[in-house]
Amino acid sequence: MEEIRLQIMTRPLCHALFRGWENDPAIYADLSKFAPYRYGPERVDRYFDRLQEPSRVVFAIMLGEKPIGEIQLKRIDREKGECVLSIHMQNDAVKGRGFGTAAERMALRYAFDTLGMRAVLADCVRKNTRSRHVLEKAGFRPAGEEGDFILFRCERD
């Protein structure tokens, strides 16, 4: 497998990522909210600006010099020692190749070793079996259900 790495998301990386973005219907609990993605520079700038907050760390998932996804550690609660992981891959060309699992493992190491978290939470739409499989391979365990979502938890070893 080709190696990936995580790099702090920058505005240029965010634009490069979203120029090749395709929305995935599997991540929508309500398919009536699904629509094909259309790149727009202003839209990406607004998205990037919303990410800039102290309780969030956003990484580009890099394959060589190309961003192929993003992974976030968000809602970082230093008192509880918990945060929430979210991951999105750019399109089907980069899914099913182990990149998501590798990225999640790297993000978990960062959360535990750098941020000092004791647990990382995540969720996925119940019907998104691919996301569930990736979370479990990375070390997450089911921790409950909430509506259309399965909740997961990964604790520091």
Backbone as JSON Lines, residues from 0, in Angstrom:
{"i":0,"aa":"M","n":[0.84,-1.18,0.0],"ca":[0.0,0.0,0.0],"c":[0.89,1.25,0.0]}
{"i":1,"aa":"E","n":[0.47,2.23,-0.75],"ca":[1.16,3.51,-0.74],"c":[1.0,4.13,0.64]}
{"i":2,"aa":"E","n":[1.99,4.89,1.08],"ca":[1.93,5.47,2.41],"c":[1.24,6.82,2.39]}
{"i":3,"aa":"I","n":[0.5,7.05,3.43],"ca":[-0.14,8.35,3.6],"c":[0.47,9.01,4.82]}
{"i":4,"aa":"R","n":[0.2,10.3,4.96],"ca":[0.61,11.05,6.14],"c":[-0.46,12.09,6.41]}
{"i":5,"aa":"L","n":[-0.44,12.6,7.62],"ca":[-1.35,13.68,7.99],"c":[-0.58,14.98,7.99]}
{"i":6,"aa":"Q","n":[-1.23,16.03,7.5],"ca":[-0.64,17.36,7.48],"c":[-1.72,18.35,7.92]}
{"i":7,"aa":"I","n":[-1.35,19.29,8.76],"ca":[-2.34,20.29,9.2],"c":[-2.97,20.9,7.95]}
{"i":8,"aa":"M","n":[-4.29,20.99,7.96],"ca":[-5.04,21.52,6.82],"c":[-4.74,23.02,6.66]}
{"i":9,"aa":"T","n":[-4.42,23.4,5.44],"ca":[-4.23,24.81,5.09],"c":[-5.3,25.16,4.07]}
{"i":10,"aa":"R","n":[-5.48,26.44,3.83],"ca":[-6.46,26.87,2.84],"c":[-6.14,26.3,1.45]}
{"i":11,"aa":"P","n":[-4.88,26.36,0.97],"ca":[-4.6,25.77,-0.34],"c":[-4.87,24.25,-0.39]}
{"i":12,"aa":"L","n":[-4.54,23.53,0.69],"ca":[-4.82,22.09,0.72],"c":[-6.32,21.84,0.71]}
{"i":13,"aa":"C","n":[-7.07,22.66,1.42],"ca":[-8.53,22.52,1.46],"c":[-9.11,22.69,0.05]}
{"i":14,"aa":"H","n":[-8.62,23.69,-0.67],"ca":[-9.1,23.89,-2.05],"c":[-8.71,22.71,-2.94]}
{"i":15,"aa":"A","n":[-7.47,22.23,-2.8],"ca":[-7.04,21.08,-3.62],"c":[-7.9,19.86,-3.32]}
{"i":16,"aa":"L","n":[-8.22,19.64,-2.05],"ca":[-9.06,18.51,-1.67],"c":[-10.44,18.61,-2.3]}
{"i":17,"aa":"F","n":[-11.05,19.76,-2.19],"ca":[-12.44,19.9,-2.64],"c":[-12.58,20.07,-4.15]}
{"i":18,"aa":"R","n":[-11.52,20.37,-4.85],"ca":[-11.61,20.39,-6.32],"c":[-11.94,19.0,-6.87]}
{"i":19,"aa":"G","n":[-11.5,17.95,-6.17],"ca":[-11.77,16.58,-6.61],"c":[-12.8,15.86,-5.75]}
{"i":20,"aa":"W","n":[-13.58,16.6,-4.99],"ca":[-14.52,16.02,-4.03],"c":[-15.75,15.43,-4.7]}
{"i":21,"aa":"E","n":[-16.24,14.32,-4.18],"ca":[-17.52,13.73,-4.58],"c":[-18.28,13.38,-3.31]}
{"i":22,"aa":"N","n":[-19.5,13.87,-3.19],"ca":[-20.33,13.49,-2.04],"c":[-20.66,12.01,-2.11]}
{"i":23,"aa":"D","n":[-20.71,11.38,-0.94],"ca":[-20.98,9.95,-0.84],"c":[-22.36,9.76,-0.22]}
{"i":24,"aa":"P","n":[-23.3,9.17,-0.95],"ca":[-24.64,8.98,-0.39],"c":[-24.66,8.12,0.88]}
{"i":25,"aa":"A","n":[-23.63,7.3,1.1],"ca":[-23.61,6.41,2.27],"c":[-23.5,7.17,3.58]}
{"i":26,"aa":"I","n":[-23.06,8.43,3.54],"ca":[-22.91,9.17,4.8],"c":[-24.18,9.93,5.18]}
{"i":27,"aa":"Y","n":[-25.22,9.82,4.38],"ca":[-26.47,10.53,4.66],"c":[-27.49,9.58,5.26]}
{"i":28,"aa":"A","n":[-27.93,9.88,6.48],"ca":[-29.01,9.1,7.09],"c":[-30.3,9.36,6.33]}
{"i":29,"aa":"D","n":[-30.46,10.59,5.86],"ca":[-31.64,11.01,5.1],"c":[-31.2,11.32,3.67]}
{"i":30,"aa":"L","n":[-31.46,10.39,2.76],"ca":[-31.01,10.56,1.37],"c":[-31.64,11.75,0.67]}
{"i":31,"aa":"S","n":[-32.71,12.3,1.21],"ca":[-33.31,13.48,0.58],"c":[-32.38,14.69,0.72]}
{"i":32,"aa":"K","n":[-31.39,14.61,1.63],"ca":[-30.44,15.7,1.81],"c":[-29.2,15.55,0.93]}
{"i":33,"aa":"F","n":[-29.09,14.43,0.22],"ca":[-27.94,14.2,-0.65],"c":[-28.05,15.02,-1.92]}
{"i":34,"aa":"A","n":[-26.92,15.59,-2.33],"ca":[-26.82,16.29,-3.61],"c":[-25.38,16.16,-4.09]}
{"i":35,"aa":"P","n":[-25.17,16.04,-5.4],"ca":[-23.79,16.01,-5.9],"c":[-23.05,17.28,-5.49]}
{"i":36,"aa":"Y","n":[-21.77,17.15,-5.22],"ca":[-20.96,18.29,-4.81],"c":[-20.48,19.06,-6.03]}
{"i":37,"aa":"R","n":[-20.52,20.38,-5.93],"ca":[-19.97,21.26,-6.95],"c":[-18.98,22.2,-6.29]}
{"i":38,"aa":"Y","n":[-17.76,22.18,-6.77],"ca":[-16.7,23.01,-6.2],"c":[-17.01,24.49,-6.41]}
{"i":39,"aa":"G","n":[-16.8,25.27,-5.39],"ca":[-16.91,26.72,-5.47],"c":[-15.89,27.33,-4.53]}
{"i":40,"aa":"P","n":[-14.97,28.16,-5.03],"ca":[-13.91,28.73,-4.17],"c":[-14.44,29.44,-2.93]}
{"i":41,"aa":"E","n":[-15.52,30.21,-3.07],"ca":[-16.05,30.94,-1.91],"c":[-16.61,29.96,-0.88]}
{"i":42,"aa":"R","n":[-17.25,28.92,-1.35],"ca":[-17.81,27.9,-0.47],"c":[-16.71,27.22,0.34]}
{"i":43,"aa":"V","n":[-15.6,26.88,-0.33],"ca":[-14.48,26.23,0.36],"c":[-13.84,27.2,1.35]}
{"i":44,"aa":"D","n":[-13.71,28.46,0.98],"ca":[-13.16,29.45,1.92],"c":[-14.02,29.56,3.18]}
{"i":45,"aa":"R","n":[-15.34,29.6,3.01],"ca":[-16.24,29.66,4.18],"c":[-16.08,28.42,5.04]}
{"i":46,"aa":"Y","n":[-16.01,27.24,4.41],"ca":[-15.83,25.99,5.14],"c":[-14.51,26.03,5.92]}
{"i":47,"aa":"F","n":[-13.43,26.39,5.26],"ca":[-12.12,26.45,5.92],"c":[-12.15,27.42,7.1]}
{"i":48,"aa":"D","n":[-12.77,28.58,6.91],"ca":[-12.84,29.56,8.0],"c":[-13.61,29.02,9.2]}
{"i":49,"aa":"R","n":[-14.66,28.25,8.96],"ca":[-15.44,27.67,10.06],"c":[-14.63,26.65,10.87]}
{"i":50,"aa":"L","n":[-13.64,26.04,10.24],"ca":[-12.83,25.03,10.93],"c":[-11.86,25.63,11.93]}
{"i":51,"aa":"Q","n":[-11.58,26.91,11.82],"ca":[-10.55,27.55,12.64],"c":[-11.09,27.9,14.02]}
{"i":52,"aa":"E","n":[-10.95,26.96,14.93],"ca":[-11.4,27.17,16.31],"c":[-10.5,26.36,17.23]}
{"i":53,"aa":"P","n":[-10.35,26.78,18.48],"ca":[-9.4,26.12,19.38],"c":[-9.78,24.71,19.79]}
{"i":54,"aa":"S","n":[-11.04,24.32,19.66],"ca":[-11.44,22.98,20.09],"c":[-11.42,21.99,18.92]}
{"i":55,"aa":"R","n":[-10.62,22.29,17.89],"ca":[-10.62,21.44,16.69],"c":[-9.21,21.45,16.08]}
{"i":56,"aa":"V","n":[-8.77,20.26,15.63],"ca":[-7.54,20.13,14.85],"c":[-7.95,19.41,13.56]}
{"i":57,"aa":"V","n":[-7.58,19.99,12.43],"ca":[-7.98,19.43,11.13],"c":[-6.73,19.08,10.34]}
{"i":58,"aa":"F","n":[-6.71,17.85,9.85],"ca":[-5.59,17.37,9.04],"c":[-6.07,17.04,7.63]}
{"i":59,"aa":"A","n":[-5.21,17.31,6.67],"ca":[-5.39,16.76,5.33],"c":[-4.74,15.39,5.34]}
{"i":60,"aa":"I","n":[-5.41,14.41,4.74],"ca":[-4.82,13.08,4.56],"c":[-4.09,13.15,3.24]}
{"i":61,"aa":"M","n":[-2.78,13.01,3.3],"ca":[-1.94,13.23,2.12],"c":[-1.43,11.91,1.55]}
{"i":62,"aa":"L","n":[-1.54,11.77,0.25],"ca":[-0.93,10.68,-0.5],"c":[0.07,11.35,-1.42]}
{"i":63,"aa":"G","n":[1.34,11.23,-1.07],"ca":[2.34,12.03,-1.77],"c":[2.09,13.49,-1.45]}
{"i":64,"aa":"E","n":[1.97,14.31,-2.48],"ca":[1.7,15.74,-2.29],"c":[0.24,16.09,-2.52]}
{"i":65,"aa":"K","n":[-0.62,15.07,-2.63],"ca":[-2.02,15.29,-2.95],"c":[-2.92,14.99,-1.76]}
{"i":66,"aa":"P","n":[-3.81,15.93,-1.39],"ca":[-4.77,15.62,-0.33],"c":[-5.86,14.69,-0.87]}
{"i":67,"aa":"I","n":[-6.14,13.62,-0.11],"ca":[-7.15,12.65,-0.54],"c":[-8.29,12.53,0.46]}
{"i":68,"aa":"G","n":[-8.22,13.31,1.53],"ca":[-9.26,13.27,2.54],"c":[-8.95,14.25,3.65]}
{"i":69,"aa":"E","n":[-9.87,14.32,4.59],"ca":[-9.63,15.14,5.78],"c":[-10.04,14.34,7.0]}
{"i":70,"aa":"I","n":[-9.33,14.59,8.08],"ca":[-9.67,13.96,9.34],"c":[-9.59,15.04,10.42]}
{"i":71,"aa":"Q","n":[-10.6,15.05,11.28],"ca":[-10.68,16.08,12.31],"c":[-10.76,15.45,13.68]}
{"i":72,"aa":"L","n":[-10.12,16.12,14.62],"ca":[-10.34,15.87,16.03],"c":[-11.05,17.12,16.51]}
{"i":73,"aa":"K","n":[-12.31,16.97,16.88],"ca":[-13.13,18.15,17.2],"c":[-13.79,17.98,18.56]}
{"i":74,"aa":"R","n":[-14.41,19.06,19.01],"ca":[-15.01,19.08,20.34],"c":[-14.01,18.57,21.39]}
{"i":75,"aa":"I","n":[-12.78,19.06,21.27],"ca":[-11.71,18.66,22.18],"c":[-12.02,19.21,23.57]}
{"i":76,"aa":"D","n":[-12.21,18.3,24.51],"ca":[-12.52,18.67,25.89],"c":[-11.34,18.22,26.75]}
{"i":77,"aa":"R","n":[-10.48,19.16,27.07],"ca":[-9.25,18.82,27.81],"c":[-9.55,18.4,29.24]}
{"i":78,"aa":"E","n":[-10.62,18.9,29.84],"ca":[-10.98,18.5,31.2],"c":[-11.42,17.04,31.24]}
{"i":79,"aa":"K","n":[-12.27,16.64,30.31],"ca":[-12.74,15.25,30.27],"c":[-11.71,14.34,29.6]}
{"i":80,"aa":"G","n":[-10.8,14.92,28.82],"ca":[-9.82,14.11,28.1],"c":[-10.46,13.35,26.95]}
{"i":81,"aa":"E","n":[-11.45,13.99,26.3],"ca":[-12.15,13.35,25.18],"c":[-12.27,14.31,24.01]}
{"i":82,"aa":"C","n":[-12.35,13.73,22.83],"ca":[-12.64,14.49,21.62],"c":[-13.38,13.57,20.66]}
{"i":83,"aa":"V","n":[-13.79,14.13,19.55],"ca":[-14.55,13.38,18.55],"c":[-13.77,13.37,17.24]}
{"i":84,"aa":"L","n":[-13.66,12.2,16.64],"ca":[-12.98,12.04,15.36],"c":[-14.01,12.01,14.24]}
{"i":85,"aa":"S","n":[-13.7,12.7,13.15],"ca":[-14.49,12.55,11.93],"c":[-13.52,12.46,10.77]}
{"i":86,"aa":"I","n":[-13.91,11.69,9.78],"ca":[-13.06,11.48,8.61],"c":[-13.95,11.47,7.37]}
{"i":87,"aa":"H","n":[-13.42,12.04,6.3],"ca":[-14.09,12.01,5.01],"c":[-13.02,11.85,3.93]}
{"i":88,"aa":"M","n":[-13.23,10.89,3.09],"ca":[-12.31,10.67,1.97],"c":[-12.86,11.37,0.73]}
{"i":89,"aa":"Q","n":[-11.95,11.79,-0.13],"ca":[-12.29,12.65,-1.26],"c":[-13.27,12.04,-2.25]}
{"i":90,"aa":"N","n":[-13.06,10.78,-2.61],"ca":[-13.93,10.14,-3.59],"c":[-13.69,8.63,-3.58]}
{"i":91,"aa":"D","n":[-14.45,7.9,-4.36],"ca":[-14.36,6.44,-4.37],"c":[-12.99,5.92,-4.8]}
{"i":92,"aa":"A","n":[-12.23,6.7,-5.55],"ca":[-10.92,6.26,-6.03],"c":[-9.94,6.02,-4.87]}
{"i":93,"aa":"V","n":[-10.17,6.66,-3.73],"ca":[-9.25,6.51,-2.6],"c":[-9.87,5.72,-1.45]}
{"i":94,"aa":"K","n":[-11.06,5.21,-1.65],"ca":[-11.72,4.4,-0.61],"c":[-11.41,2.92,-0.84]}
{"i":95,"aa":"G","n":[-11.45,2.17,0.24],"ca":[-11.24,0.72,0.14],"c":[-9.79,0.33,-0.08]}
{"i":96,"aa":"R","n":[-8.87,1.25,0.18],"ca":[-7.45,0.98,-0.05],"c":[-6.63,1.04,1.24]}
{"i":97,"aa":"G","n":[-7.3,1.16,2.39],"ca":[-6.61,1.19,3.67],"c":[-6.17,2.56,4.13]}
{"i":98,"aa":"F","n":[-6.39,3.58,3.31],"ca":[-5.96,4.93,3.67],"c":[-6.73,5.47,4.87]}
{"i":99,"aa":"G","n":[-8.03,5.23,4.92],"ca":[-8.84,5.72,6.03],"c":[-8.43,5.09,7.35]}
{"i":100,"aa":"T","n":[-8.2,3.78,7.35],"ca":[-7.77,3.1,8.57],"c":[-6.43,3.64,9.04]}
{"i":101,"aa":"A","n":[-5.48,3.79,8.11],"ca":[-4.17,4.33,8.48],"c":[-4.29,5.74,9.03]}
{"i":102,"aa":"A","n":[-5.12,6.57,8.41],"ca":[-5.3,7.95,8.87],"c":[-5.93,7.98,10.25]}
{"i":103,"aa":"E","n":[-6.92,7.13,10.49],"ca":[-7.54,7.1,11.81],"c":[-6.54,6.68,12.88]}
{"i":104,"aa":"R","n":[-5.71,5.71,12.58],"ca":[-4.7,5.27,13.55],"c":[-3.72,6.4,13.87]}
{"i":105,"aa":"M","n":[-3.32,7.16,12.84],"ca":[-2.42,8.3,13.06],"c":[-3.1,9.38,13.9]}
{"i":106,"aa":"A","n":[-4.36,9.66,13.6],"ca":[-5.1,10.68,14.35],"c":[-5.29,10.24,15.8]}
{"i":107,"aa":"L","n":[-5.52,8.96,16.03],"ca":[-5.64,8.46,17.4],"c":[-4.33,8.64,18.16]}
{"i":108,"aa":"R","n":[-3.21,8.33,17.52],"ca":[-1.92,8.54,18.18],"c":[-1.73,10.01,18.55]}
{"i":109,"aa":"Y","n":[-2.11,10.9,17.62],"ca":[-2.0,12.33,17.88],"c":[-2.91,12.72,19.06]}
{"i":110,"aa":"A","n":[-4.13,12.23,19.07],"ca":[-5.07,12.56,20.14],"c":[-4.54,12.09,21.49]}
{"i":111,"aa":"F","n":[-4.02,10.88,21.55],"ca":[-3.54,10.33,22.82],"c":[-2.18,10.92,23.22]}
{"i":112,"aa":"D","n":[-1.23,10.93,22.28],"ca":[0.14,11.3,22.62],"c":[0.38,12.81,22.65]}
{"i":113,"aa":"T","n":[-0.24,13.55,21.75],"ca":[0.0,14.99,21.67],"c":[-1.04,15.79,22.45]}
{"i":114,"aa":"L","n":[-2.3,15.44,22.28],"ca":[-3.36,16.18,22.97],"c":[-3.64,15.66,24.38]}
{"i":115,"aa":"G","n":[-3.14,14.47,24.69],"ca":[-3.35,13.9,26.02],"c":[-4.76,13.4,26.27]}
{"i":116,"aa":"M","n":[-5.49,13.05,25.22],"ca":[-6.85,12.54,25.39],"c":[-6.83,11.15,26.0]}
{"i":117,"aa":"R","n":[-7.87,10.83,26.75],"ca":[-8.03,9.48,27.3],"c":[-8.95,8.63,26.44]}
{"i":118,"aa":"A","n":[-9.85,9.31,25.69],"ca":[-10.78,8.59,24.82],"c":[-11.1,9.46,23.61]}
{"i":119,"aa":"V","n":[-11.35,8.79,22.51],"ca":[-11.77,9.44,21.28],"c":[-13.09,8.81,20.87]}
{"i":120,"aa":"L","n":[-14.07,9.64,20.58],"ca":[-15.39,9.19,20.18],"c":[-15.56,9.36,18.68]}
{"i":121,"aa":"A","n":[-16.5,8.62,18.11],"ca":[-16.84,8.76,16.7],"c":[-18.24,8.21,16.52]}
{"i":122,"aa":"D","n":[-18.82,8.49,15.38],"ca":[-20.1,7.88,15.03],"c":[-20.14,7.65,13.54]}
{"i":123,"aa":"C","n":[-21.07,6.83,13.13],"ca":[-21.3,6.65,11.7],"c":[-22.77,6.32,11.48]}
{"i":124,"aa":"V","n":[-23.24,6.67,10.3],"ca":[-24.6,6.34,9.91],"c":[-24.72,4.82,9.91]}
{"i":125,"aa":"R","n":[-25.77,4.32,10.51],"ca":[-25.98,2.88,10.67],"c":[-25.76,2.1,9.36]}
{"i":126,"aa":"K","n":[-26.24,2.64,8.26],"ca":[-26.14,1.92,6.98],"c":[-24.76,2.01,6.34]}
{"i":127,"aa":"N","n":[-23.86,2.82,6.9],"ca":[-22.53,2.99,6.32],"c":[-21.59,1.92,6.87]}
{"i":128,"aa":"T","n":[-21.72,0.73,6.32],"ca":[-20.94,-0.41,6.83],"c":[-19.44,-0.22,6.58]}
{"i":129,"aa":"R","n":[-19.08,0.47,5.52],"ca":[-17.66,0.7,5.24],"c":[-17.03,1.55,6.36]}
{"i":130,"aa":"S","n":[-17.72,2.61,6.77],"ca":[-17.2,3.47,7.83],"c":[-17.1,2.7,9.15]}
{"i":131,"aa":"R","n":[-18.11,1.91,9.43],"ca":[-18.09,1.1,10.66],"c":[-16.89,0.16,10.66]}
{"i":132,"aa":"H","n":[-16.65,-0.49,9.54],"ca":[-15.52,-1.42,9.42],"c":[-14.19,-0.7,9.66]}
{"i":133,"aa":"V","n":[-14.03,0.49,9.08],"ca":[-12.79,1.26,9.24],"c":[-12.61,1.66,10.7]}
{"i":134,"aa":"L","n":[-13.66,2.14,11.34],"ca":[-13.56,2.51,12.75],"c":[-13.14,1.32,13.61]}
{"i":135,"aa":"E","n":[-13.74,0.18,13.37],"ca":[-13.4,-1.01,14.16],"c":[-11.97,-1.47,13.9]}
{"i":136,"aa":"K","n":[-11.52,-1.41,12.65],"ca":[-10.13,-1.79,12.34],"c":[-9.13,-0.86,13.03]}
{"i":137,"aa":"A","n":[-9.51,0.41,13.19],"ca":[-8.61,1.39,13.82],"c":[-8.6,1.26,15.34]}
{"i":138,"aa":"G","n":[-9.51,0.49,15.91],"ca":[-9.51,0.28,17.35],"c":[-10.74,0.78,18.09]}
{"i":139,"aa":"F","n":[-11.71,1.34,17.36],"ca":[-12.95,1.81,18.0],"c":[-13.86,0.62,18.29]}
{"i":140,"aa":"R","n":[-14.64,0.75,19.36],"ca":[-15.62,-0.27,19.72],"c":[-16.99,0.38,19.8]}
{"i":141,"aa":"P","n":[-18.05,-0.35,19.37],"ca":[-19.4,0.22,19.5],"c":[-19.69,0.6,20.94]}
{"i":142,"aa":"A","n":[-20.34,1.78,21.1],"ca":[-20.61,2.28,22.45],"c":[-22.06,2.72,22.6]}
{"i":143,"aa":"G","n":[-22.9,2.34,21.65],"ca":[-24.3,2.7,21.75],"c":[-24.87,3.12,20.4]}
{"i":144,"aa":"E","n":[-26.11,3.51,20.45],"ca":[-26.8,3.94,19.24],"c":[-27.58,5.2,19.56]}
{"i":145,"aa":"E","n":[-27.73,6.03,18.56],"ca":[-28.5,7.26,18.72],"c":[-29.17,7.56,17.38]}
{"i":146,"aa":"G","n":[-30.46,7.29,17.31],"ca":[-31.18,7.51,16.05],"c":[-30.61,6.65,14.94]}
{"i":147,"aa":"D","n":[-30.22,7.29,13.85],"ca":[-29.67,6.58,12.69],"c":[-28.17,6.33,12.81]}
{"i":148,"aa":"F","n":[-27.58,6.62,13.98],"ca":[-26.13,6.55,14.13],"c":[-25.71,5.47,15.12]}
{"i":149,"aa":"I","n":[-24.56,4.88,14.85],"ca":[-23.88,3.99,15.79],"c":[-22.75,4.8,16.4]}
{"i":150,"aa":"L","n":[-22.66,4.79,17.72],"ca":[-21.63,5.53,18.43],"c":[-20.46,4.61,18.74]}
{"i":151,"aa":"F","n":[-19.25,5.16,18.67],"ca":[-18.03,4.38,18.9],"c":[-17.14,5.1,19.89]}
{"i":152,"aa":"R","n":[-16.27,4.32,20.51],"ca":[-15.32,4.86,21.51],"c":[-14.01,4.1,21.37]}
{"i":153,"aa":"C","n":[-12.92,4.84,21.48],"ca":[-11.58,4.23,21.51],"c":[-10.85,4.84,22.7]}
{"i":154,"aa":"E","n":[-10.38,3.98,23.59],"ca":[-9.68,4.47,24.78],"c":[-8.19,4.2,24.66]}
{"i":155,"aa":"R","n":[-7.45,5.06,25.28],"ca":[-5.99,4.9,25.31],"c":[-5.64,3.55,25.93]}
{"i":156,"aa":"D","n":[-4.72,2.85,25.32],"ca":[-4.29,1.54,25.86],"c":[-3.58,1.69,27.17]}
